Amino acid sequence: MTTKTLLTVEDYLAFEEPPCTRAELSEGELIVTPSPNFFHQRMRDDINARMRAFAEGRKLGSVISEMDFKLRGETVRRPDVAFITSNRLKGVDLKQVPLPFAPDLAIEVVSTNDRAADLMKKVTQYLSAGTKVVWLLYPDTRLAYRYLPGKLEPEVRSANAGYPFDEPDLLPGFSFPLAEIFQ
């Protein structure tokens, strides 16, 4: 029988990521994955640029990529893209890492090395910590899964069917075809 060594958030913050990797903390377990590929990074940056221009131009909130968020317990997650409403940012020391709350919207671009069970755990962690919406984007199948608190099944949107990426409750008026980010 093997014993897992669990870490605290403080241990995680002291951890030095090896080159070409990224780390997160999942209920005390250090998760280290390879750095994402070019296509993954390009998708992330495209979504970030579109959302940031819209959200910040209308003073709805801030959009950030690869930011650590302290969720419940000994869990720190780093979504590919996150949106935080302006109200939630008031009075928060934005120099601290990790931010002490869950993002309002978390977007993850799914890599080939991601396992379904790990992704579902991550979705559950975001939602239970207060994230309002989680999107998982699957480049290989051109599908987007939208998860909401209290819903057992995600909404599935296909880029091939012309579905949009939109979040009218968080980003009213913001929308673009999913096909544009899956290019």
SULWOLIN-V511128 format. One record per residue. N is the residue number from 1. PSI is psi in whole degrees, 0 to 359 (* if undefined). Layout:
BEGIN
{{N	PSI} {N	PSI}}
END
This chain:
BEGIN
{{1	131} {2	151} {3	132} {4	137} {5	117} {6	146} {7	158} {8	170} {9	323} {10	319} {11	316} {12	316} {13	334} {14	347} {15	132} {16	115} {17	129} {18	155} {19	148} {20	29} {21	169} {22	147} {23	150} {24	166} {25	120} {26	101} {27	43} {28	348} {29	127} {30	124} {31	117} {32	126} {33	159} {34	154} {35	145} {36	158} {37	177} {38	313} {39	316} {40	310} {41	321} {42	316} {43	312} {44	312} {45	324} {46	313} {47	314} {48	312} {49	316} {50	311} {51	319} {52	312} {53	318} {54	305} {55	314} {56	328} {57	333} {58	6} {59	37} {60	334} {61	197} {62	149} {63	134} {64	151} {65	145} {66	39} {67	136} {68	133} {69	131} {70	115} {71	210} {72	147} {73	220} {74	59} {75	125} {76	121} {77	152} {78	84} {79	154} {80	316} {81	140} {82	146} {83	136} {84	127} {85	154} {86	318} {87	322} {88	338} {89	344} {90	128} {91	4} {92	135} {93	104} {94	2} {95	347} {96	146} {97	127} {98	164} {99	142} {100	25} {101	170} {102	149} {103	158} {104	323} {105	128} {106	132} {107	128} {108	127} {109	120} {110	128} {111	164} {112	335} {113	359} {114	136} {115	144} {116	315} {117	321} {118	321} {119	318} {120	324} {121	317} {122	315} {123	313} {124	319} {125	315} {126	307} {127	320} {128	341} {129	358} {130	0} {131	135} {132	328} {133	138} {134	130} {135	132} {136	123} {137	123} {138	97} {139	321} {140	324} {141	353} {142	37} {143	149} {144	131} {145	125} {146	119} {147	137} {148	152} {149	140} {150	359} {151	130} {152	323} {153	140} {154	160} {155	130} {156	128} {157	135} {158	130} {159	328} {160	335} {161	3} {162	16} {163	151} {164	164} {165	119} {166	156} {167	79} {168	331} {169	326} {170	322} {171	70} {172	127} {173	351} {174	129} {175	145} {176	153} {177	133} {178	326} {179	330} {180	328} {181	344} {182	13} {183	*}}
END
